[in-house]
């Protein structure tokens, strides 16, 4: 019994354990430190005291190739502060570097991070040409020059991530030809992002909506706009947002918060009258804390410029912030009037290519049911909608031709329908405890019949 409980892997020599974790991607490998004190000891950093810019120390770390993951603790000294700045540097075997700066709330200042290729002669710079992935967390104004120097000399950098950088207001990136992935996550003071990267394939952003300009990004495929924190303090400008959306017109995958579409529609934007279309968009993810009529209608309006959409993911997450829509005094053009359900349907374009719809966080509320009806009617290729309740119960909602139903179902007598519903509910309640039935005849001889528990 004692042999069965013994952790043989943890008893292996440290050199072997380091080889084992080096097989894993760096982000997953770091998680092994939670296993036990033995595994945690594999991540004890090597202490290095550095001068202000720390270029020589970083060159020593990055220029070498390692067969195992390595960790350093860089103590950077600055004249303007007494105890300096600590940076935890983790280098992966696949030319990946993570830099996590110590948080310094007292010395926090707003700053502008400008990242661009080096312009000085090669003899005057330190090159980190082997680095492919750089992840920076909690950098502040003190580390601005260090990150700029590191980026400028990383000739073959393919992926850049910036996370939780308080005080970062302006991000200006002019990338080399290798940068394909850019992620800017949870930088609460962000106000302006400008990116020029002709081979960029994926752009992720999470935080308040800043002014975003993407230039020379014709190869962009995927964009995630997780705007759960709403809008920054400056005035919301429909023209700026539409200009940004126009720059995304060639993408294939888009994630967006519902409040942005709602604000645009409330500000007078009518998507069907815009000059651009998302003709390459194949997958759309829409998310919010809830679904009401205005949010439902604004999504329907946006779908008018997504004619080739193949997959739609609707996510209702109560943990997301509810962003109230302001009152707009001026409009981009004529005010958008919220319409009755029949008019919304008639003004929504056919979704000839839509094949998959997933509805997460479904609560069988009226607006949610009406949205499913709209999608089932407008998407000819759509056979069913997969819905998942907040309790993680899943089922399908399908449209059933009336010809396949028994005569009792086709009756227009409401009392007979209610009687049939009652019988079905009693039957399913015996097995599932709770069952919902929706039966809605349609004009075109199609009815929606759905069961869920």
N, C-alpha and C positions, 0 to 999 in steps of 0.2 A: 504493500500500500504506500509506503514512504517513497519507493522508487517511482510509482505512478504519479505522485503529486510533485515530485521534484522537477524544477525548471532546468532541464539540461542545456537549453540554448543559452540562457543567461550565465551559465557557468563556463561557457567557452571563453578562451582568451580574448582580450579586447581587440587585438588586431583582426581576428576572425569576425567578431561582431561588427566592426567597422566595415569590413568587406561586405557583409550581409546587407547592411543598411545602404551601402553605396549602390546596390542594385536597384533600389527604389528611387523614384523622382525625389528631388530635394524637399519639396513641400511635404510629401508623405513621410519621408525619412525622419524629419524633425519631430514628427508626432510620436515616434518610438520612445522619446524621452519621458513620456507619461507611463511607460510600462513599469519601471522600477528604478531604484537608485543605480543599479548596474547600468541600465540603458541611459539613464540621465548623465552618468559620468562620461559617456562617449561624446557629449556635447559641451564639455567644459571648455570655454574659450581660452585661447592663448592671448595673454595681455600684451598690448603694444602701446607705448606712449609716443604720440606723434606731434609734429609741429602743425601749424595752423592749416595748411592746405593738404597735408598728408599724401601728396602725390607719390612719393618714393615708396611709402608703406603699401599703398594700394597697388602700385606696379609690382612689388614683390609678391603680393597675394595673387593677383590676377594673371600675371605673365606665366606663372608656373602651372603645369598640368599635374593633377592629383588623381590617384586611383581610389581615394576615399573622400568623403565630404569633410571639409575643414571649417573651423570656427575661430574667429579672432575678436577680441574686444579692443577697439581702438579708442584711446583717450586723447581727444584733440584739445589742444590749448589755444585759447583766444585771448587777446589783450583786453577786450571789453568785458569779459566775465572772469570771475575768480577760479571756479572749479572746473571749467572746461566743459566739453561735450563728449558724451560716450556714444560710440557707434558699434553695434554688434554686426560684424561682417561674416556671412556664411557663404562659403564657396562650394558649389556642387561639381561633381565630376563631369557633367555635361556643359561646362562653360556657363554656369548660372551663378549669379551673385545676388544675395539679399543684403540690403543695408537697412538696419533699424536704428534710428536716432533716438536718443533719450529725450523725453518730453521736458520742455522748459517753459512752463506757463508764464513765469515772471518776465522772462526776456523775450517772449513771443512778439514778433513784429510782422506786419504785412510785407510781402515781398513778391517780386516778379522773377519767375524762373524762365530764362531763355536758353533753349537747347538747340545747338546748331553744329554742323561739321566744323572741324578745325580749319582755320585759314592761315595759320602760321607755318613757316617752313618745318619740314619733318625733323630737322636736327634740333629744334627747340621744344619739342613736345614729348610727352610720355605716351606711348601707344598701348592700348588695351585691345588689340585687334582680334584676340581670340574670344572675347566676351560676346555671347549670343543673347543672353537674357538678363535683364537688370530689374530688380524689384526694390523700390525705395519706400520706406515707411517712416512717417513722422518727421520728415526733414523740415527744418525751419530756416530762417534767414541766414543763420550762421553756416549752414551747410550748402548754401546756394552755389557758391563758387566751386565747391568740391564736386557736386553733382554735374554742374555744367562742364567742368573739365573732364570728368569721367565719360559723359555722353559724347563729347566732341571727339574723343580719341578712340571710341569704341567703333571701329570702322565697320564691323560686320554684325552689329547689334540687330536682332530680329524682333525682340519683344521688350517693351518698357511698361512698368507698372508703378504708379504713384498712389499711395494710400495714406489716409489720415494725416495729411500735411496741413496743419493749422497755420493760418497766416498767408497761405499761398493764394493770391488773388488773380494773378495773370500768368498764364502758361503759354509760352510761345515756342513752338517746335518746328524746326526745319530739319527734316530727317534725311538720312542717307538712303541709298537705293535698297537696303536690306530690311528696313523696319517694316514689319507686317502686322504687329499686334500692339495696340496702345490701350491701356486701362488706367482711368483716373477715378479713384473710388474714395468717397467720403472725405472730401477736402472742403470743409464747411464754409470757407471764406472765398471760394472760387467765384470770380465775376466774369472772366474772359478767357477763352481758349482759342488759340489759332494754331492750326496744324497744316503743314505742307509735307506730304509724304506720298509719292506717286505709286509706291508698291504696297501701301497700307491695305490690309485685308479685313481687319477687325478693330472696331472702336467701341469700347465699353466706358460708360460714364454713370456714376452714381452720386447723387447729391442734389443741391439746389440747381435750378436751371440757370446757367450763365449764358452769356453771348458766345456762341460757338461758330467758328469759321473753319471749314475743311476745304483746303485748296489742293488741287492736283492729286485728288484721291480717286481716280477713275477706276481703280481695281478694287475699291471697297465693296465687300460682300455682306458683312454683318455689322449691325449697329445696335447697341443696347443703351437705352436712355431710361435709367431708373431714377426718376425725378420725385422720389418719395418725400423729399423735404421741401417740395414746392418751388417757389420762385425767389430769386435774390431780391434785395431791397430796391433796386432800380425799377423803373416803370416797364410793365410788360408791353412789348411792341410786336404786333402781329406780323409786320413786314419783316422784322429780323428773324422771327421763327420760320416764316414761309421761305425766306431766303436760305435758311439752314436746311429745311426739308427739301428744297429744290436740289441742293448739293447731294442729297441722299437718293435721288430718283433712280439710280442704277443698282441699288443694293438688292439682295435676295432675302435677307433675314432682318427683321426689325422688332425690337421690344420697346414699348412705350407706355407711359401712364395715361390713364383716361382723362385726367384733369387738363392735360395740354390740349387734347382734341376738343374738350368741352369749352375751354377758354377761347380757342380759335373760333368755334362756332358762335359762341356768345358775343364775340367781338365782331361778328358780321361775315366771317369767312364762309363761303359756300364752295366746298371742295370740288364739286362737279364743274364749277366754272373756272377753275384754275388752269393755267396753261401747261402744267406738267402732270405726269402720271407716273405711278410706281409700276411700270410695265414688267419689271423683272422680279418684283417682290413675290416670293413663294411662301414665306412663313411670317406670320404676324402674331406677336404676343402682346396682349392688352391686359393691364392690371390696375386694380383699384381696391379700396377698402369696402366698397359696396357698389350696387348698381341701381340707378334710378332712371327716370324717363329721359332727362337731359343727357346723361352719360350714354344711355342706350342709343338715343337718336344721333348723337355726335359720332359714335362708332359706325352707325349705318351710313352717315354722310361720308366718313373717311373711306369706307369700303368702296365708294363710287370711283375712287382713283386707284383701286387695287384689283383690277379686272382679272389678273392672272394668278391671284392668290390660290394656293393649294392647301395650306394648313393654317388654322386659326386657333390660338390658345387664349382662353378667357380665364383670368385668375382673380378670384375674389378673396382678398386676404384682410381680415379685420385688423390685423396688426399694422397695416400700412396707415399712414397719416391721411386724414380726410382734408383735402385742400379746397376750401370754399371758393366759389367763383366770384370775382369782383364785378362791380357795375361798370360797364364801359360807356364812357361819355362820347367817344369817337369810334368810328368803325372803319375797318379796312375798305369795305364797300358796304352795300345796303345791309341793314340788320337782318340777321337770320331769325326767322320766326319758328319756334318749336311747333310741330304739326301734330295732328291726330294720328293714331296708329295706321289707319288706312292710307293716309297721305304719305306717311313715312315709307310704307311698303311700296307704293306706286312710284316713289321717287328714288328708290334704291335700285341700283343696276343689278343685272343678273350676274351671278358669280359662277360662270361656266366651268371653272377649273377647280373650285373648292371641293376637296375630297375628305378632309379630316377636320373635325371640330372637337376640341376638348374643353370642358367647362369645369374648372376647379373651384371648390368652395360654394357649390350650388345649394340653395336653400328653398327651391320651389316657390320663390316669390313671383308676383305677377309680372314685373318688368323682365325678370329672367326668362320666364315662360314665353313672353311675347318676343324676346330676342331670338330664342330658339325657333319659334314659329317662322320668323322672318328669314332666318338662315335656311331652314328646311324648304321654304318656298322659293328662295332665290338661287339656291345652289342645286342645279339639276344632277350633278354627279355625286352629291352627298347622300349617302344611304342612312347614316345615323350620326347622332351626336353622343360622345362619351362624356358623362357627367360624374363628378366626384363630390360627395358631401363633405362638410367640414370634419365629419367623423371618419373620413377616408373610406366611405362606402361608394362603390362605383357601379354604374349601370349604363344602359344605352337608351336613347330616345330616338325612335324611328318613325318615319311616315309610312302609313299602310294604305294601299289603295282600297277604296270602299268595296270594290268587287270581290276582295278577299275576305270581307267581313260577312257575318251572318246577317240576315234581313233585320234582325232586332237592332243591330248597330246602325243601320242606315236610316232608321226612322227619324223623322223630324219632331216626334212627340217627346218633349223634354221629360215628362213623367216616366215614360218607358226607359229613356236613357238613364235617368237617375236610379230606377229600379235595378237595371243591369249593373250600374256602378256599385250599388250597395251589395249585390250578390258577390261580385268579384272581390270587393274589399274584404267582406267577411271570410271568403275562402283564403285569401292571401294573409290576412291577419292571423289566422290560425297557425300559419307556418313561420311568418317573418316578424310578427309583432306590430309592424307598421308598414303600410303600403299606400302609395298614391297613384291615382289613375287620372290621366288627362285625356279628354276626348274632345277634339275641336274640328268639326266639319269645315272643309275649305270649298271655295267656289269652283275650283278646277277638278272636283271629284276626288280630291286627296284629303285624307284626314290624318291628324296626328294622334297616335295612340301611344301613350307611354306609361310604363309601370316602373316604380322604384321603391326601394326600401332602405 
